[in-house]
Amino acid sequence: MVLGAGELGFEVLRHLANHARKHQSVRIYVRLRQSTIETTDPVKKQQIEQLRALGVETVPGDVAATGTNELAALLAPYDTVISCIGFSAGRGTQTKITQAVLQAGVKRYVPWQFGVDYDTIGRGSAQDVFDEQLDVRDLLRAQNRTEWLIVATGMFTSFLFEPAFGVVDLEQSEVHALGSWDNQVTVTTPEDIGRLTTAILFHEPRFQNETVFVAGDTISYGELADELERQLDRPFKREAWSISYLGDALRADPDNNLFKYRAVFAAGVGVAWPRETTFNYREGLETVDVPTWINRHLVE
């Protein structure tokens, strides 16, 4: 059972379904809001039709609006639950889903932890929603009935280029380094996350009760600026946003979620790991690196 079929959920479902077609004993389900199942949005409608064509069965239900006990009853029939419902579902949702999974006695659980290394970052970081991710890990580690698996992916590659995030400003031809030009960030595309998560789930020997690290790429902000200049064939103005500068900005606007992310990434702790240490590198699985992403999405 996959919860959610957004940008990441769709890719996870697509790759799981392709795997299931080769293994008749595996059946894939997705829980979606009734309004999503009945959507008239052409893009979303096409995605749902694609999933159904792959054999994915849609199950109606609003996870965010469902209480823990009711959600536990709904999840109990499934061997594996993969949550692709992220932070946008609201505070407390990650904890609630985890509590419901454990209450249901689900055999295997992949929580929404597709991101940074929360253990290394620790509690009390600039991004306060990260503390709930550590609450989830505490719940999982405190029990031995449900097997769990965390896939650490770094940032979605596209988010690195999101104008609101502020690292890359294509219109003004500017790059801003978070912390310093040598600071690194690990990024992975949703498609690669879906493919690698599927490979990790069905890997032998089986991964159990551990965090598996993957990476599309690990790159410094200086290397990012160099690559943009090389491929787009124009100079980019460079400005480093120091930890103190970003801290001041956050104190002036303490509820600004993007400012919280900037401050965490500027600290440079738990947000990057060498590609050579990852599952995909060890298995020889190719991923979309930053130069390839730029070539596919930004080069005309």
Sequence and secondary structure as in RCSB ss.txt:
>XXXX:A:sequence
MVLGAGELGFEVLRHLANHARKHQSVRIYVRLRQSTIETTDPVKKQQIEQLRALGVETVPGDVAATGTNELAALL
APYDTVISCIGFSAGRGTQTKITQAVLQAGVKRYVPWQFGVDYDTIGRGSAQDVFDEQLDVRDLLRAQNRTEWLI
VATGMFTSFLFEPAFGVVDLEQSEVHALGSWDNQVTVTTPEDIGRLTTAILFHEPRFQNETVFVAGDTISYGELA
DELERQLDRPFKREAWSISYLGDALRADPDNNLFKYRAVFAAGVGVAWPRETTFNYREGLETVDVPTWINRHLVE
>XXXX:A:secstr
 EE  SHHHHHHHHHHHHHHTT TT   EEEE HHHHT   HHHHHHHHHHHHTT EEEE  TTTS HHHHHHHH
TT SEEEE   GGG TTHHHHHHHHHHHHT SEEE S  SS HHHH TT SSTTHHHHHHHHHHHHT SSSEEEE
EE  EEGGGGG TTT SEETTTTEEEEES TT EEEEE HHHHHHHHHHHHT SS   SEEEE  SEEEEHHHHH
HHHHHHHTS  EEEEE HHHHHHHHHHSTT HHHHHHHHHHHTSSS   GGGSHHHHHT     HHHHHHHHT  
